[in-house]
Structures are given as structure tokens and as C-alpha cells.
Amino acid sequence: MTTVLTPFRRSETAGAWLMASAWAGYHAALWQGDPAASGFAEWLAEFWEPSLARPAGTPDARNPRAAGGRGIDWFEREGWVSGHIPGLDGGYLVARTLILDHPWMAGVAMAA
């Protein structure tokens, strides 16, 4: 038996996966006509950075139906989660701690 904790699979990209899950939930609620759905979009819009460079490599998570079918690619790097829409400059930049501590994450975690 070891006393060293083993991180759960993909824990280093949990923020990116949670953002992709939250966006998917928002999208479904929007299509179902839920008036509260706009709360997530308004929250996320606060984190748009017009000059944010897209990280190199493969996204950690993706929402293929977002942005009119262009998708949002989610990357998690050094405590930050960034979301990038292919073909657009900029992106969303959210601190991982804000994602993990946000109240709507309780619903996402329970659904997973």
C-alpha cells in the first residue's frame, strides 16, 4: 500500500471538461426555452479577452456545436482555462478556481 495520492484520470484538465459540460447544458437549456439559460452566457461573456492567443496542441475538451458550428476548443494550462472559437481572434480566459467554485458546477458535477 502506498501513501502517495494518485490524481484521478484527467484531473489536470477537469476545468476544461467542466466548461464544455456547462456550455452543453446551457445550449440544451437555451433550446428548451429556459429563461435562466442566459445567466451562463452572461457570466462567460465577462471573461472574453480580444487578444488571447490560442495555445498550441490539442484541446482538452470541445463543444462542436458552439459558435454557429465552429465550436469552442477548451484548453487548460497553468491554472487557467481558455476557450477559443476557430477563426476568431481572442477567447475566454477563466481561472480554474472560479470554474470549480462556481454554483452552477454543482449541477454539472451531479449530472456527470
Buried (B, 14 or more C-beta within 10 A) or exposed (E): EEEEEEEEEEEEBBBBBBBBBBBBBBBEBBEEEEEEBEEBEEBBEEBEEEEBEBBEEEBBBBBEEBBEEBBBBBBBBEEBBBBBBEEEEBBBBBEBEBBEEBEBBEEBEEEE
